[in-house]
């Protein structure tokens, strides 16, 4: 049981560490518009995922098709609506995040994933009736103090951060509700829907098809390392973790993003911001104290 929890815990941590470094490839192709980056990120991801499914995962795909065919009509409609909603939410999250990194500020992008865990835990409590222990409530309060300390920027940045966070928090809750479907196949369908949502915009407003090798190398990097792998791990982690626990792990994203901004982009940091990020790290430990104990005792 402890081993099972450990793998879900690791699957929950890895995506946010990966996403925390995403500002590096995005800043490298800052000369391209957020829409273009998103178009090709989605289109390349679709090709990569469906090539994998059709070549190596046909049995899992056929199983999911049979499962869907045998569902009652009401459950079919519910699954379709939730899938479309999840695609809309993750597409909105991607676009607003890319725009924030390249056109607002790294601070706004990182701040979004500080607000997100509070929204996710709150939605999990209200919608999914997930219980919050005293330790988890204390962790959320510590995180709230940290957010207040960091929310000293402009209203423009804060509003963008809240928008990014809202898209992702509701997305996590929707994923938690969708069960029994193979997560990689679900990712494939989700990406196709995202592509269809973006296709009209692409046809109407896209620039000349890019031929820059540097751009395409980064798009493939973003599609594989920053889209397919973390989204699959994120969905897998939700099989064995409550959305509130996964939500609090989102705090790893701004911590890593802060580290990248400070050490890689050499952005300035003051003492109160450093203190606020340390508080975030403390909140993660407190929120997951029982799970961490299980991992430590297992290794001992």
C-alpha positions in Angstrom: 0.0 0.0 0.0 2.8 2.4 0.9 4.6 1.5 -2.3 1.4 2.3 -4.3 1.1 5.7 -2.5 4.7 6.5 -3.2 4.3 6.1 -6.9 1.2 8.3 -7.0 3.1 10.8 -4.9 6.0 10.9 -7.2 3.7 11.1 -10.3 2.1 14.1 -8.6 5.5 15.9 -7.9 7.2 15.4 -11.2 4.8 17.4 -13.4 5.1 20.6 -11.3 8.9 20.4 -11.2 8.9 20.1 -15.0 6.3 22.9 -15.4 8.3 25.1 -13.1 11.1 25.2 -15.6 8.9 25.9 -18.6 9.7 29.6 -18.7 13.1 28.7 -20.2 12.0 27.3 -23.5 9.1 29.9 -23.7 11.5 32.8 -23.2 13.8 31.4 -25.8 11.0 31.7 -28.4 9.6 35.0 -27.1 9.7 36.5 -30.5 6.7 34.3 -31.6 3.2 35.2 -30.4 1.6 33.2 -27.6 -1.1 32.0 -30.0 1.5 30.6 -32.4 3.3 28.8 -29.6 0.1 27.3 -28.4 -1.1 26.3 -31.9 2.0 24.3 -32.7 2.3 23.0 -29.1 -1.1 21.4 -29.4 -0.8 20.2 -33.0 2.6 18.5 -32.4 1.3 17.0 -29.1 -1.7 15.5 -31.0 0.6 13.9 -33.6 3.0 12.5 -30.9 0.3 11.1 -28.6 -1.8 9.5 -31.4 1.2 8.0 -33.0 2.0 6.3 -29.7 -1.6 5.2 -29.2 -2.0 3.7 -32.7 1.4 2.0 -32.7 1.7 0.7 -29.1 -1.7 1.1 -27.3 -4.3 -0.2 -29.7 -5.6 -2.8 -27.1 -6.2 0.0 -24.5 -7.9 2.2 -27.1 -10.3 -0.6 -28.2 -11.0 -1.4 -24.5 -12.0 2.3 -23.9 -14.1 2.4 -27.1 -16.0 -0.7 -25.9 -16.4 0.8 -22.4 -17.9 4.0 -23.9 -20.3 2.1 -26.2 -21.6 0.1 -23.2 -22.2 3.1 -21.0 -25.8 4.2 -20.4 -26.9 7.2 -22.5 -26.8 9.6 -19.6 -23.3 8.6 -18.6 -22.1 8.9 -22.2 -23.4 12.5 -22.4 -21.8 13.3 -19.0 -18.4 11.9 -20.0 -18.5 13.8 -23.4 -19.4 17.1 -21.6 -16.7 16.6 -19.0 -14.1 15.7 -21.6 -14.9 18.8 -23.7 -14.9 21.0 -20.5 -11.5 19.6 -19.5 -10.1 20.4 -23.0 -11.4 23.9 -22.8 -9.9 24.4 -19.3 -6.5 23.1 -20.1 -6.3 25.1 -23.4 -7.3 28.3 -21.5 -4.6 27.5 -18.9 -1.9 27.0 -21.5 -2.8 30.2 -23.4 -3.0 32.5 -20.3 0.2 31.0 -18.9 2.2 31.4 -22.2 0.9 35.0 -22.5 1.8 35.8 -18.9 5.3 34.5 -19.2 6.1 36.4 -22.4 3.9 39.5 -22.1 3.0 40.1 -18.4 5.8 38.8 -16.1 7.3 35.6 -14.7 6.0 36.8 -11.3 2.4 36.7 -12.5 2.9 33.2 -14.0 4.5 31.9 -10.8 1.9 33.6 -8.6 -0.9 31.8 -10.5 0.3 28.5 -9.1 0.3 29.9 -5.6 -3.4 30.8 -5.8 -4.2 27.5 -7.6 -3.8 25.0 -4.7 -6.1 27.0 -2.5 -8.8 27.0 -5.2 -8.2 23.3 -5.9 -8.4 22.3 -2.2 -11.5 24.4 -1.8 -13.2 23.0 -4.9 -12.3 19.4 -3.7 -13.8 20.1 -0.4 -17.0 21.7 -1.8 -17.6 19.6 -4.9 -16.0 16.3 -4.2 -16.6 16.4 -0.4 -12.9 15.7 0.3 -12.1 16.1 4.0 -9.6 18.6 5.2 -7.8 17.7 8.5 -6.5 20.3 11.0 -3.0 19.8 9.6 -4.2 20.5 6.1 -6.1 23.6 7.1 -3.0 24.9 8.9 -1.0 24.2 5.8 -3.5 26.2 3.6 -3.4 29.1 6.1 0.4 29.2 6.0 0.2 29.2 2.2 -2.4 32.0 2.3 0.0 34.1 4.4 2.7 33.4 1.9 0.5 34.5 -1.0 -0.5 37.7 0.8 3.2 38.5 1.3 3.9 38.0 -2.4 0.7 39.7 -3.7 2.5 43.1 -3.7 2.7 43.5 -7.5 0.2 45.3 -9.8 -3.5 44.5 -10.0 -2.9 43.5 -13.6 -0.5 40.8 -12.6 -2.7 39.5 -9.8 -5.8 39.3 -12.1 -3.8 37.3 -14.7 -2.6 35.0 -12.0 -6.1 34.3 -10.7 -7.3 33.6 -14.3 -4.5 31.1 -14.9 -5.2 29.5 -11.5 -8.9 29.2 -12.0 -8.6 27.4 -15.3 -6.2 24.8 -13.8 -8.0 24.3 -10.5 -11.3 23.4 -12.1 -9.4 21.2 -14.6 -8.0 19.1 -11.8 -11.4 18.7 -10.3 -12.9 17.6 -13.6 -10.1 15.0 -14.1 -10.8 13.6 -10.6 -14.5 13.1 -11.6 -13.6 11.2 -14.8 -12.8 7.6 -14.0 -12.3 4.2 -15.6 -10.9 5.7 -18.8 -7.2 5.0 -19.8 -5.4 8.3 -18.9 -3.2 8.3 -22.0 -6.1 7.7 -24.3 -8.0 10.4 -22.5 -5.1 12.8 -23.1 -5.2 12.0 -26.8 -8.9 12.9 -27.0 -8.4 16.0 -24.9 -5.6 17.2 -27.2 -7.7 16.6 -30.3 -10.5 18.7 -28.8 -8.0 21.4 -27.9 -6.8 21.4 -31.4 -10.3 21.7 -32.8 -10.9 24.7 -30.5 -7.8 26.4 -31.7 -8.2 25.5 -35.4 -10.6 28.4 -36.4 -8.2 30.9 -34.8 -5.2 29.3 -36.5 -6.9 29.4 -40.0 -8.1 33.0 -39.5 -5.1 34.7 -37.8 -2.0 32.6 -38.0 1.2 34.1 -39.5 3.3 32.4 -42.2 4.2 28.8 -41.4 7.4 29.0 -39.4 10.5 27.3 -40.8 13.0 28.2 -38.1 14.7 25.1 -36.8 15.3 26.7 -33.4 11.5 27.3 -33.1 10.5 23.8 -34.0 13.1 22.2 -31.7 11.6 24.1 -28.8 8.0 23.3 -29.9 8.8 19.6 -29.9 10.5 20.0 -26.5 7.5 21.8 -25.1 5.1 19.2 -26.6 6.9 16.1 -25.3 8.6 17.2 -22.1 6.3 20.0 -20.9 2.9 18.7 -22.2 2.5 15.0 -22.9 4.7 13.6 -20.0 3.5 15.9 -17.2 -0.2 15.8 -18.2 -0.2 12.0 -18.3 1.6 11.8 -14.9 -0.8 14.4 -13.5 -3.8 12.4 -14.5 -2.2 9.2 -13.2 -1.5 10.7 -9.8 -5.2 11.6 -9.4 -6.0 7.9 -9.5 -4.4 7.5 -6.1 -4.4 11.0 -4.5 -7.2 13.4 -3.5 -7.3 16.5 -5.6 -6.6 18.6 -2.5 -3.3 16.8 -1.9 -2.3 17.1 -5.6 -3.5 20.7 -5.5 -1.0 21.5 -2.7 1.8 20.0 -4.7 1.2 22.7 -7.3 3.2 24.9 -4.9 6.3 23.1 -6.2 5.7 24.9 -9.5 6.3 28.5 -8.2 9.1 27.4 -6.0 10.9 25.9 -9.0 9.9 28.9 -11.1 11.3 31.2 -8.5 14.6 29.3 -8.5 14.8 29.5 -12.3 14.0 33.2 -12.3 16.6 33.9 -9.6 19.5 31.6 -10.8 18.9 31.4 -14.5 17.2 34.7 -15.5 19.0 36.6 -12.6 15.8 38.3 -11.5 16.2 40.2 -8.2 14.6 38.8 -5.0 14.2 40.5 -1.7 14.1 39.1 1.8 10.3 39.1 2.3 9.8 37.2 -1.0 12.4 34.6 0.0 10.6 34.2 3.3 7.3 33.8 1.5 8.6 31.0 -0.7 10.1 29.2 2.3 6.6 29.4 3.9 5.2 27.8 0.7 7.7 24.9 1.1 6.7 24.5 4.7 3.0 24.3 3.8 3.7 21.5 1.3 5.4 19.5 4.0 2.7 20.0 6.5 -0.1 19.3 4.0 1.5 16.0 3.0 2.9 15.0 6.4 1.1 11.7 6.7 2.1 10.6 3.2 5.7 11.7 3.8 5.7 9.7 7.1 4.5 6.6 5.2 7.3 6.9 2.7 10.0 7.5 5.3 8.9 4.6 7.5 8.7 2.3 4.5 12.3 3.1 3.6 13.4 2.7 7.2 
